[in-house]
Structure formats: C-alpha cells, structure tokens
Amino acid sequence: MSSSTAAARSPTRDVSDAPAITATDDELRGFLAEAEIPPLLPALAYVTGDLSLLRDDVRPDPHLLALPQGGMSADQAATARELALDALVRFRDGGCVRAAPPSHAELLHLVEHVVGESGMDDYLPLLEEELALRGDDRRGPQWRKADVAPETNFRVVVIGAGMSGILTAHRLAQAGIDYTVVEKNDDVGGTWYENTYPGCRVDNPNHNYSYSFAQRHDWPLHYSDQRVLHEYFRDCARDFGVLPHIRFGTEVRSLTWDDGAATWSVVVRGPDGNDDTLVANAVVSAVGQLNRPHFPEIPGIDSFAGVSFHSAQWDHDAPIDGARVAVIGTGASSVQFTPEIAPRAGQLFVFQRTPPWLGPSPDYHEAVPEGQRWLYAHVPTYSEWNRFWMFWRMGDGSIRGVRVDPDWDSSNGTVNVVNDLMRTMFVSYLEREFAERPDLLPHVVPTYPPGAKRLLRDNGVWAGALTRDNVELVSHEIREITPTGIVTVDGTAYDVIVYGTGFQASNFLTPMQVTGSGGIDLHEQWAGDARAYLGITIPGFPNLFCLYGPNTNIVINGSIIYFSECGVRYILGCMELLLRGQHASLDVRKDVHDEFNERVDAENRMMAWGWSDVPSWYKNDQGRVAQNWPFTLLEYWQRTLAPDPDDYVVA
Ligand SMILES: Cc1cc2nc3c(=O)[nH]c(=O)nc-3n(C[C@H](O)[C@H](O)[C@H](O)COP(=O)(O)OP(=O)(O)OC[C@H]3O[C@@H](n4cnc5c(N)ncnc54)[C@H](O)[C@@H]3O)c2cc1C
C-alpha cells in the first residue's frame, strides 16, 4: 500500500494572474463581438465594483436560458456589449486595479442577474463554491489524518482511475490517507480513455465539464473531443501526484468484508494474470456507470462472420471504406460517429429503435473564438462566471422543463408547458434539417417528451448523414443476425456491424463479486435493482462507498463531475467520522436507505424519463429508474455536505 504524505495542490489559476489590458478600444470592441454575453456584465461588475452594469434590460429571461446568449435579443446584446466596452476601457485606463470582493448582498445580486431570477439565497454557498473565484477549492478536506487520528492505520482501495477515481485519489492525498488505486486499463481516464470512436466528444461544454478546482480557461473547443479530455484527466492525475499510487492493468475481481477485522479483502488480478489480495479499511468504487459495453439481445448475434465491434471498443482497422456497414443504435455515441463514417462507407444502414431529440448547438464542433479566448485570459473572473452561467442553464435552470405537471394535457407527449415549448422548438429544427427529405420526418421526430431520453446536441451533421445518398435509416425491428447480415423484414448482407448500443448501466459494480457483512452477496441483495443511499452507501456493506452509483446520473441537467465532487466530499466526511471517533466501521441504516429510495422513486416517476414508457437505459429490467437523480443539483450538494452520523450504524 503506498503512502501519501504531502498535501497535493489543486492546480487552480489565481484570477489575479490575468495580464494587464493594453488593447485599443477598437480591439476591445472586436473581442466583445465574440463574447458570451450573459456572464460578461457580472464579471465586469465583480471586477470593477460597478454594480450599475447589472441593468434589468440586459438580464437573461429565465425561460429562454437554453437559447444562444440566453435568448437575449440582438438589441439587448448590443447594449450589453456597449456597457461592457465602457467598463473595460475604464478598467484598462485605471491600471486594471480590481475592486475589493463584493459583500454577501452584492454577490447575491450578481448571481441573480446571471440566472435572471431572484430568491437565490439558498444557492449562494453552492454557487460561490462552483465559481471558485479566487482559486478556492472549498470541496477539499479541511482536515488531515495526521491531526485527527495519527496513530490509526487506515488504508483505502479505490477501484478505477477515471474522472471519479482520480478525484478520490487527490482528496485522499490531501487528507494524508494511504491509498491505492486499482485500474484495469493501462492508463487513466476511463470513459475518455476507452471511447476512441470517430467524433467522440463531450456534450457538456468544457468550461463546465471539468473539475471545479482545476478549471481551464483556454479550452480550444467549446466541446472537447476525446483526445483533449483524456489529456486533461491525465494532466490532472499527474499534477495531483496520484499516478505513482495507481496499479494499472489490474482488475478488481472480488471484495469481501471481514466483520471481525472490519476490513475489506480486495482480490485483484494483475497484468501477469496472477491474483493478489489487498486489505483495506475502506473501498471506494469508482467503476463508472458507462464502462461495460452493452450488446443487444439479438438471436444469432455471435454468428456474424464479418467485422463487428462496439463503439466503446472501436476497431480502427475495420474495413469501413467503401464497405456495406450497419450501425445499430441512434443514441449519444451513434449520433457522434455515424456522421463521421457515413462519407467513408460504400453504403451505410442505420438501425433505429427510437429517434433522439436533438438540441440545436451550432457551436458543437467549433473552436472557442479568438475574442472570447482573449476575454477569458484578460478579464479577471469572466471565465469563472461563464462556467457558472453554464452550470446554471444546464443544471437547475433547466430542470423545470422535464418535471411532470399533473394538470398538463400530455396528449402530444409533453409533460409541462416548458417541455411543450422545447418540443415545438426541436420539431421545427428537425423540419428545417430534413426539409429536403420530408419522407424521413415521421422516423426522426420522437413521440416521447424531450428529456425522457438523453437530449443530444446537433449542429446539422445528423441530418447531413441521414440524408446522404449512401445512407438508409432502417426503423424495422431486427429479427436476427446471420453470418452475412441482419434480418429485418428483408434480410441484408453487411461487411461490418457497429454496435452503438450503449452500456450495461443498470449492472452497477459488475462483474465484481462483492460480499458484505454476514456473507451477503451484493448482487443477490440488489437482484437486478441496484440502490444506494445518496448513490453512495449500501446497507450491509460497511465502509464501501460508490461514486457515480445508483441514481446519480443526470439526463439534461449538468455534469457528472459535479456529482463526483459532491460524492467524494461526503465519502471523505465519512472517513473523518470514522477516524475522529476511533470507529472501525460505518454502515448505512436500512430504514434511512429505504426511505431515501422511496423518495427518489416517487420523484423519478414525476420526471419525463420516469413518466414516459419510451425504452431507455435509465430504467433497469424491472422498469425502475435506477440511474437518474430526480432532484435539484442544490439538493445533492446540501445532502452530501457532510454525513449525518444518525444515518449510520457506527461500530
Ligand atoms: C461516450 C460518452 C460520452 C459521455 N459524455 C458525457 C458528458 O458530456 N457529460 C457528462 O457529464 N458525462 C458524460 N459521460 C459520462 C461519463 O462516463 C462521466 O462523465 C465520467 O467520465 C465518469 O467517470 P468515472 O470515473 O465515474 O467512470 P469511468 O470514466 O467509466 O471510469 C471507470 C474506471 O474504472 C475502471 N474499472 C471498472 N471496473 C474495474 C475493475 N473491476 N477493476 C479495476 N478497474 C475497473 C475502468 O477501467 C475505468 O477506467 C459520457 C460517457 C460516455 C461513454
């Protein structure tokens, strides 16, 4: 077991590092022409102390947040740019001297301007943390083991070195706790290491999809591709100093809790094929929800004699050029890779079960414009306010669009008035996109509510692919796969089959064997219906903590990194509780766990994804939504600030 002693530094930029502004007025005007407007005036108000910039006539409308520039009209945007130019010129001419940080009331005013709403008091502490304005890392442990339990041996095994595992390792190092990370791959990054398919990219803008305490202000693209994201997580792992603590090429096979010793025995299989046992006081499972590829249950699937592979295991040598290729699935990955391979294939057949809703995102593949990058670099706090703007509009600012209104007439398949607006907007987008192929419209316009399945981003490439002469959209059910092809109502022969069929998201913590207190088997206890308290702890499995566990996924609102940051803080809180109290174990109370899950289930039934009967990976085989968090991001933050000792049996 490796030991970590020095507190690791979180590589956050100090916003006071921004270079002095020497640009001319005309140059500034040019930069501002490319700015994201809604966070601009708050950033300038923050930096200059001039709160008169926060005028009501240039405030985003909370109902239009999803639109470009938060739905601001061209006139509003022009006014905002003029105000910003004036403020920037004054800031430059005054020697770029920053005003003192705002008072609590002033900060609240700033935040309310960005979100376009009032009554944000409850959110303020969360938002200040997310903003990380002064390079703060408030989610890190504020204690060290050496201070709270210097004599106690305490070791942790972390399973997985993706985004969540790297984060956990960093926090454990900051608390001075011994840990080892076990990773089955040869490198860190998880999702962003494994998914190398053409077109793979994040669909949450990077300024939001990154650690709050390791923000980057110079992302080359709004939505980074897999390579850039993998590099980011690798750089973070290196900068956090966690790489020497990772055992690569090593897979955890089983975990067994020893009631007497209050330890976990973790059996791992290393690159040499030999098994080894690690003993740990606590285990953190950071194995991801989307790490094990899912193949559909189609008769004859193994009989295909051509080349076939899953999108997460992309075969870069596959003979796609000029070939007859079948893609099965039109979910998130397929919508990214199908447009990439369509021009290469001789003929491409896209097999669809249900069409996706597409959110128009013109900048999806675009580089961050020069002017905006200049503003991020030179206007202190602009990048942070921009991140916060995204956090809000893609987070709690949009959740109202997918919650069922019991009084709403849902006959057109929508769940509330905002959901209906979304539908109207998305349908007219599809009508425009498929204007030249109206015959495809009945097949590409979903009948389920926006938000019942993951809403996908599109900049026109999906229709671009499906309307090509060499591409056919097939909506018939697949009956069978044969050595030469796929049998629908009419059999067809293919050279290559690509499965864009997602992951075994319901099979949490598989294929590991997990044996808890009294010899209970986790997968028998779950019986195909995984549940946990806050997605983290499971009754009967003391000192086992999950990240990206049951009911911590999100459909439209936010980034998984946020959930993992909250979860890791909570897990470190549990460890602090154990160490300070000289306790050996902590097991969540079954009644607390059950009551929480009842609330989750009730609320998920009121969300578009639980209400609709459209098939999706958000439901397990029993029809329960086991993946998604139905409440606000604020609620997850509040509930994971620190563990309540009363929720646990502590021994
Ligand atoms: C194509 C794709 C696009 C996505 N886009 C977004 C997005 O835009 N926004 C968003 O918020 N989320 C997105 N996600 C979800 C994404 O999975 C999370 O954002 C995040 O990367 C999860 O990180 P993680 O560390 O929890 O899990 P993972 O990244 O899945 O990492 C899990 C790690 O655990 C390792 N592991 C698993 N089992 C074992 C074992 N038994 N022994 C040892 N090691 C093991 C794996 O090898 C892997 O490295 C996307 C997912 C996919 C697949």
The ligand as a MOL file (V3000), in Angstrom:
LIG
                    3D

  0  0  0     0  0            999 V3000
M  V30 BEGIN CTAB
M  V30 COUNTS 53 58 0 0 0
M  V30 BEGIN ATOM
M  V30 1 C -19.1960 8.4150 -24.9240 0
M  V30 2 C -19.5550 9.0510 -23.6060 0
M  V30 3 C -19.8060 10.4070 -23.5320 0
M  V30 4 C -20.1240 10.9960 -22.3050 0
M  V30 5 N -20.3860 12.3360 -22.2670 0
M  V30 6 C -20.6610 12.9280 -21.0780 0
M  V30 7 C -20.9250 14.3190 -20.9860 0
M  V30 8 O -20.9560 15.0210 -21.9790 0
M  V30 9 N -21.1760 14.8570 -19.7660 0
M  V30 10 C -21.1700 14.0890 -18.6470 0
M  V30 11 O -21.3920 14.6240 -17.5650 0
M  V30 12 N -20.9220 12.7730 -18.7020 0
M  V30 13 C -20.6820 12.1670 -19.8810 0
M  V30 14 N -20.4560 10.8180 -19.9350 0
M  V30 15 C -20.4770 10.0420 -18.6900 0
M  V30 16 C -19.0310 9.7600 -18.2300 0
M  V30 17 O -18.9240 8.3960 -18.0550 0
M  V30 18 C -18.7590 10.5480 -16.9430 0
M  V30 19 O -18.8360 11.9330 -17.2090 0
M  V30 20 C -17.3820 10.2880 -16.3350 0
M  V30 21 O -16.3840 10.1600 -17.2960 0
M  V30 22 C -17.4290 9.0990 -15.4190 0
M  V30 23 O -16.1930 8.9740 -14.7970 0
M  V30 24 P -15.9640 7.7860 -13.7850 0
M  V30 25 O -14.5590 7.8700 -13.3320 0
M  V30 26 O -17.0150 7.7970 -12.7460 0
M  V30 27 O -16.2250 6.4710 -14.6510 0
M  V30 28 P -15.4170 5.9500 -15.9130 0
M  V30 29 O -14.8930 7.0480 -16.7180 0
M  V30 30 O -16.3030 4.9590 -16.5780 0
M  V30 31 O -14.1650 5.2040 -15.2800 0
M  V30 32 C -14.2910 3.9870 -14.5920 0
M  V30 33 C -12.9110 3.3680 -14.4920 0
M  V30 34 O -12.9960 2.2250 -13.6570 0
M  V30 35 C -12.2290 1.1730 -14.2390 0
M  V30 36 N -12.7640 -0.1020 -13.7670 0
M  V30 37 C -14.0370 -0.5640 -13.9040 0
M  V30 38 N -14.1710 -1.7510 -13.2970 0
M  V30 39 C -12.9600 -2.0580 -12.7600 0
M  V30 40 C -12.4670 -3.1560 -12.0050 0
M  V30 41 N -13.2530 -4.1600 -11.6450 0
M  V30 42 N -11.1630 -3.1360 -11.6500 0
M  V30 43 C -10.3570 -2.0880 -11.9830 0
M  V30 44 N -10.7780 -1.0340 -12.6970 0
M  V30 45 C -12.0660 -1.0090 -13.0690 0
M  V30 46 C -12.4120 1.3850 -15.7260 0
M  V30 47 O -11.4000 0.7550 -16.4690 0
M  V30 48 C -12.3950 2.9080 -15.8360 0
M  V30 49 O -11.0990 3.4050 -16.0300 0
M  V30 50 C -20.1780 10.2010 -21.1410 0
M  V30 51 C -19.9510 8.8280 -21.2230 0
M  V30 52 C -19.6480 8.2520 -22.4440 0
M  V30 53 C -19.4110 6.7670 -22.5000 0
M  V30 END ATOM
M  V30 BEGIN BOND
M  V30 1 1 1 2
M  V30 2 1 2 3
M  V30 3 2 2 52
M  V30 4 2 3 4
M  V30 5 1 4 5
M  V30 6 1 4 50
M  V30 7 2 5 6
M  V30 8 1 6 7
M  V30 9 1 6 13
M  V30 10 2 7 8
M  V30 11 1 7 9
M  V30 12 1 9 10
M  V30 13 2 10 11
M  V30 14 1 10 12
M  V30 15 2 12 13
M  V30 16 1 13 14
M  V30 17 1 14 15
M  V30 18 1 14 50
M  V30 19 1 15 16
M  V30 20 1 16 17
M  V30 21 1 16 18
M  V30 22 1 18 19
M  V30 23 1 18 20
M  V30 24 1 20 21
M  V30 25 1 20 22
M  V30 26 1 22 23
M  V30 27 1 23 24
M  V30 28 2 24 25
M  V30 29 1 24 26
M  V30 30 1 24 27
M  V30 31 1 27 28
M  V30 32 2 28 29
M  V30 33 1 28 30
M  V30 34 1 28 31
M  V30 35 1 31 32
M  V30 36 1 32 33
M  V30 37 1 33 34
M  V30 38 1 33 48
M  V30 39 1 34 35
M  V30 40 1 35 36
M  V30 41 1 35 46
M  V30 42 1 36 37
M  V30 43 1 36 45
M  V30 44 2 37 38
M  V30 45 1 38 39
M  V30 46 1 39 40
M  V30 47 2 39 45
M  V30 48 1 40 41
M  V30 49 2 40 42
M  V30 50 1 42 43
M  V30 51 2 43 44
M  V30 52 1 44 45
M  V30 53 1 46 47
M  V30 54 1 46 48
M  V30 55 1 48 49
M  V30 56 2 50 51
M  V30 57 1 51 52
M  V30 58 1 52 53
M  V30 END BOND
M  V30 END CTAB
M  END
